[in-house]
Amino acid sequence: MPKVRPGAIRSYILLAHSLIKTVKRSIFMVIGENTIVSMYFTLKNSDGRLLNSADNRPFEFFYGRGLVVHGLEKALLGMKAGDEKNVIVSPDEGYGKRDRNLFIKIHRDELPEGEIEIGQEFRKVFSNGDSEIFRVKGFIEDWVCLDRNHPWAGMELHYDVKIVDVKKAAW
């Protein structure tokens, strides 16, 4: 019979107890206020084009803090570790509708030197320290058309999610 070093059995028992406690917490804890959620997800547009994913490493966030779009957050409420769901989020509950007031036209001289391409992004820093990202949408002679809308504004968002873990926030 192999020799067991003193205290090893106690260490194994404590480790097993800790694992059981973690598994119980994960199985029975549901997503709600003051929880931390870990999940895998893929995000596609309505044409099936991949926009974003967390399929290599779980995405972790505090539920109820506005860290994910409202429509997804609503759909996750009450889910628990192991649950999977397909969620379709409308523009109103995602990144909003495209706002024509967020399109601007500026003279080419107002942008940095060099080649400018459609889809290129520029960050404008304002005097108060705030900043916004503008995307090039097109050109009219010496003018550049820029868009301040989120790139996914106006899109129906298709999420496939799998909840990995749900735990109580520690505060």
C-alpha positions in Angstrom: 0.0 0.0 0.0 1.4 3.4 -0.9 2.6 5.7 1.8 0.4 8.8 2.4 2.2 11.8 3.8 0.7 13.4 6.9 -1.9 16.0 6.2 -2.4 14.9 2.5 -5.8 13.4 3.2 -7.0 16.5 4.9 -5.7 18.6 1.9 -7.6 16.4 -0.5 -10.8 16.6 1.5 -10.5 20.4 1.7 -9.9 20.6 -2.1 -12.9 18.3 -2.8 -15.1 20.4 -0.5 -14.1 23.6 -2.3 -14.8 22.0 -5.7 -18.2 20.8 -4.6 -19.0 24.2 -3.2 -18.0 25.9 -6.6 -20.0 23.4 -8.6 -23.1 23.9 -6.4 -22.8 27.7 -6.7 -22.4 27.5 -10.5 -25.3 25.1 -10.9 -27.8 26.9 -8.7 -26.8 30.5 -9.1 -28.9 32.3 -11.8 -28.1 35.5 -13.6 -29.6 38.5 -12.0 -28.6 41.7 -10.2 -25.2 41.6 -8.5 -23.9 38.6 -10.4 -20.8 38.1 -12.5 -21.5 36.2 -15.7 -19.0 34.2 -17.8 -20.2 33.1 -21.2 -19.1 32.0 -24.6 -20.9 33.8 -27.5 -20.9 34.5 -31.2 -22.5 37.6 -32.6 -23.7 37.7 -36.2 -25.7 40.1 -38.3 -29.0 39.1 -40.0 -27.0 37.9 -43.1 -25.0 35.5 -40.9 -21.7 37.5 -41.1 -19.6 37.1 -37.9 -19.3 40.4 -36.1 -17.7 39.3 -32.8 -17.1 36.2 -30.7 -15.8 35.0 -27.4 -15.4 31.3 -28.3 -11.8 30.8 -27.2 -12.0 32.3 -23.8 -15.2 33.2 -21.9 -16.4 36.8 -21.8 -17.0 37.9 -18.2 -19.0 40.9 -17.1 -21.1 42.3 -14.2 -24.8 41.8 -15.0 -27.0 44.9 -14.8 -24.2 47.5 -15.3 -24.9 48.2 -19.0 -21.8 46.4 -20.2 -23.7 44.4 -22.8 -26.6 45.7 -25.0 -29.9 45.9 -23.2 -31.7 43.3 -25.3 -29.0 40.7 -24.6 -29.0 41.5 -20.9 -32.8 41.0 -20.7 -32.5 37.7 -22.4 -29.8 36.4 -20.1 -31.9 37.1 -16.9 -32.6 33.8 -15.0 -30.1 31.7 -17.0 -27.6 29.5 -15.2 -24.3 27.7 -15.9 -24.7 25.3 -18.8 -27.7 27.0 -20.3 -27.6 27.9 -24.0 -29.7 30.3 -26.0 -30.1 32.0 -29.3 -31.0 35.7 -28.9 -32.1 38.1 -31.5 -31.7 41.8 -30.5 -33.5 44.5 -32.4 -31.7 47.8 -33.1 -33.8 49.6 -30.5 -32.4 47.2 -27.8 -29.0 47.0 -29.4 -26.9 49.9 -30.7 -29.9 52.0 -31.7 -31.1 53.0 -35.1 -28.8 54.9 -37.5 -29.1 58.6 -36.7 -28.7 60.9 -39.8 -27.7 63.7 -37.4 -24.5 61.8 -36.7 -23.3 62.1 -40.3 -21.0 65.1 -40.9 -19.1 66.4 -43.9 -15.7 68.0 -43.4 -13.0 69.3 -45.7 -10.2 66.9 -46.5 -7.7 69.4 -45.1 -9.1 68.8 -41.6 -8.0 65.2 -41.5 -4.4 63.9 -41.0 -2.1 63.7 -44.0 -2.0 60.5 -46.1 -4.4 58.3 -47.9 -8.0 58.1 -46.6 -10.1 55.1 -47.3 -13.8 54.2 -46.9 -14.2 52.4 -43.5 -11.1 54.1 -42.0 -11.6 55.3 -38.4 -10.5 58.5 -36.8 -10.7 59.5 -33.1 -11.5 63.1 -32.3 -10.5 64.3 -28.9 -12.5 67.3 -27.7 -11.2 70.0 -25.3 -13.0 68.5 -22.3 -11.2 65.2 -22.8 -14.1 63.3 -24.3 -13.5 61.6 -27.6 -15.5 60.0 -30.4 -14.8 57.7 -33.3 -15.7 58.7 -36.8 -15.8 56.3 -39.7 -15.2 57.4 -43.3 -18.4 56.7 -45.4 -17.6 58.4 -48.7 -16.2 61.4 -50.6 -17.6 64.3 -52.5 -14.8 66.2 -54.3 -12.6 67.6 -51.5 -15.1 66.7 -48.8 -15.1 63.6 -46.6 -18.4 62.1 -45.3 -18.0 60.8 -41.7 -20.3 58.8 -39.5 -20.4 58.8 -35.7 -23.0 56.0 -35.4 -21.8 52.7 -33.8 -20.8 50.3 -36.6 -23.7 48.0 -35.6 -26.3 50.7 -35.2 -29.4 49.8 -37.2 -28.6 46.1 -37.2 -30.6 43.2 -35.9 -28.0 41.3 -33.8 -28.0 37.5 -33.5 -26.3 36.1 -30.5 -25.6 32.4 -29.7 -24.6 32.2 -26.0 -23.6 29.5 -23.6 -23.3 30.4 -19.9 -20.1 29.0 -18.3 -20.5 30.4 -14.8 -22.6 32.6 -12.7 -21.3 33.9 -9.3 -22.4 36.5 -6.8 -20.5 39.8 -7.0 -18.3 40.2 -3.9 -19.5 43.6 -2.7 
